[in-house]
Amino acid sequence: MDMTTHDMATLFAQLGLDNSPTAINAFIASHKLPADMTLAQASFWTSAQASFLTENLKQDADWSDVIDQLNMLLR
């Protein structure tokens, strides 16, 4: 069983991104999504990152809450 805390920092690490608070804030400030685009459709994700986001939301996995939070922050 995975006992990892799934917060924004661990999500960024899972996506292979810098997960420092400064880097997370900079990412959110510089990446915005239009209302009609899903999070995984954004051009700034690699195909592996987009697949991770899509699959975890589809499965309502442990990651889905923090992925939803990121989605809201990018709007």
Contact map, one row per residue, 1 for C-alpha under 8 A:
111000000000000000000000000000000000000000000000000000000000000000000000000
111100000000000000000000000000000000000000000000000000000000000000000000000
111110000000000000000000000000000000000000000000000000000000000000000000000
011111000000000000000000000000000000000000000000000000000000000000000000000
001111100100000000000000000000000000000000000000000000000000000000000000000
000111111110000000000000000000000000000000000000000000000000011001000000000
000011111110000000000000000000000000000000000000000000000000000001000000000
000001111111000000100001000000000000000000000000000000000000000001000100000
000001111111100000111001000000000000000000000000000000000000000000000000000
000011111111110000100000000000000000000000000000000000000000000000000000000
000001111111111000000000000000000000000000000000000000000000001001100000000
000000011111111111100001000000000000000000000000000000000000000000000000000
000000001111111111100000000000000000000000000000000000000000000000000000000
000000000111111110000000000000000000000000000000000000000000000000000000000
000000000011111110000000000000000000000000000000100000000000000000000000000
000000000001111111000000000000000000000000000000000000000000000000000000000
000000000001111111100000000000000000000000000000000000000000000000000000000
000000000001100111110011000000000000000000000000000000000000000000000000000
000000011101100011111011000000000000000000000000000000000000000000000000000
000000001000000001111111000000000000000000000000000000000000000000000000000
000000001000000000111111100000000000000000000000000000000000000000000000000
000000000000000000011111110000000000000000000000000000000000000000000000000
000000000000000001111111111000000000000000000000000000000000000000000000000
000000011001000001111111111100000000000000000000000000000000000000000000000
000000000000000000001111111110000000000000000000000000000000000000000000000
000000000000000000000111111111000000000000000000000000000000000000000000000
000000000000000000000011111111100000000000000000000000000000000000000000000
000000000000000000000001111111110000000000000000000000000000000000000000110
000000000000000000000000111111110000000000000000000000000000000000000000010
000000000000000000000000011111110000000000000000000000000000000000000000000
000000000000000000000000001111111000000000000000000000000000000000000000010
000000000000000000000000000111111100000000000000000000000000000000000000011
000000000000000000000000000000111110111001000000000000000000000000000000011
000000000000000000000000000000011111100000000000000000000000000000000000001
000000000000000000000000000000001111110000000000000000000000000000000000001
000000000000000000000000000000000111110000000000000000000000000000000000000
000000000000000000000000000000001111111011000000000000000000000000000000000
000000000000000000000000000000001011111111000000000000000000000000000000000
000000000000000000000000000000001000111111000000000010000000000000000010000
000000000000000000000000000000000000011111001000111011000000000000000000000
000000000000000000000000000000000000111111101000010000000000000000000000000
000000000000000000000000000000001000111111111000000000000000000000000000000
000000000000000000000000000000000000000011111100000000000000000000000000000
000000000000000000000000000000000000000001111100000000000000000000000000000
000000000000000000000000000000000000000111111111110000000000000000000000000
000000000000000000000000000000000000000000111111110000000000000000000000000
000000000000000000000000000000000000000000001111111000000000000000000000000
000000000000000000000000000000000000000000001111111100000000000000000000000
000000000000001000000000000000000000000100001111111110000000000000000000000
000000000000000000000000000000000000000110001111111111000000000000000000000
000000000000000000000000000000000000000100000011111111100000000000000000000
000000000000000000000000000000000000000000000001111111110000000000000000000
000000000000000000000000000000000000001100000000111111111000000000100000000
000000000000000000000000000000000000000100000000011111111100000000000000000
000000000000000000000000000000000000000000000000001111111110000000000000000
000000000000000000000000000000000000000000000000000111111111111100000000000
000000000000000000000000000000000000000000000000000011111111101100100000000
000000000000000000000000000000000000000000000000000001111111100000000000000
000000000000000000000000000000000000000000000000000000111111100000000000000
000000000000000000000000000000000000000000000000000000011111111100000000000
000000000000000000000000000000000000000000000000000000011111111100000000000
000001000000000000000000000000000000000000000000000000010001111110000000000
000001000010000000000000000000000000000000000000000000011001111111100000000
000000000000000000000000000000000000000000000000000000011001111111110000000
000000000000000000000000000000000000000000000000000000000000011111111000000
000001110010000000000000000000000000000000000000000000000000001111111100000
000000000010000000000000000000000000000000000000000010001000001111111110000
000000000000000000000000000000000000000000000000000000000000000111111111000
000000000000000000000000000000000000000000000000000000000000000011111111100
000000010000000000000000000000000000000000000000000000000000000001111111110
000000000000000000000000000000000000001000000000000000000000000000111111111
000000000000000000000000000000000000000000000000000000000000000000011111111
000000000000000000000000000100000000000000000000000000000000000000001111111
000000000000000000000000000110111000000000000000000000000000000000000111111
000000000000000000000000000000011110000000000000000000000000000000000011111
